[in-house]
Amino acid sequence: MTRTSSASPARSRRWTAAAIAATLVAIAGAALSWHGQARALGPGHGPMHGGWEQMEPEAMGRRIEAMTALRLADIDATPEQKSRITAIMKGAANDLASVRSQSRELRRKSAQLLAASSIDRAQLETLRLQQVQLHETASRRMLQAMMDAAEVLTPEQRAKLAEHRQRRYERR
């Protein structure tokens, strides 16, 4: 089979898409990598374990600042880049505050239904679907934040961040 010249642009698009995907994963790690460490610390230290949900806005802001500074230090991000990315991530965290409280309430209701003398499967399924929708909302907002943050960095910085993230995955 002979390759045509149109295969080259298609291959380039695939590589570009792969690089963007790797960058998004890296940025997500930059913003949320504390999650694995928080889980190891036990309840009250992670986003789904009461940590972010119960954290005061000021404390959450400090956590985001610290994690952003930590992840961007290795890629020689400028102070302006760090500031812009921190603002993006804080904005996402603020936007997701209601999602966190709604999610907590749905988990509470599910636990009550599961502890009842009879199991209301239909109601539990309704709650599950509501939780799925909340996770979709959170996922969409975080992806937007990751894309916004990725645009603040240069292509070289994104590649470096993706490389650091890949090394972290390999150590696990």
C-alpha positions, 0 to 999 in steps of 0.5 A: 500500500502506498502512502499518499501525502495526505497521510502525513497531515493526518499523522501529524494531527494524531500526534498533536492530539496525543500531545495535547491529551498528555498535556491535559493529563499533566496539568490535571496532575499538577492541579490534583496530584495531592489526591493520591497523597490525601487518600493515603492520609485517610478520611478528611484529606481528599476531595471525596473524603471530606477534605475539599468539601470541608475545607475553608475557602482560604485554606483551599486557596492556599492548597491550590497555590502550594500545589501549583507552585510545586508542579510548575517549579520544575518547568521554569514557569514564570511568576505570571504563569503561576499566578494565572494558572493558580487563578484558573484553578481557584476559579474552578474550585470555587465553581465546583463548591456547590457540586461538592455540597450536592455530592455530599448530600446525595451520598448522605441520602444514599447511605440513609436509603441503604440503611432502611428496613427495605431497599428502595432500588428506584430511589437509589438509582435516581440518586446514582444518576444524579451523582453521575450528572454531578461528576459529569459537571465536575469533569467538564469544569475541570477539563475547561480549567486544564485547557485554560491552564495549558494555554498559559504554558508554552508548548515546551513547558507542556511537554516538560510537564507531561514528561514529569507526569509520565515519570511519576506514573512509571514510579507507581 
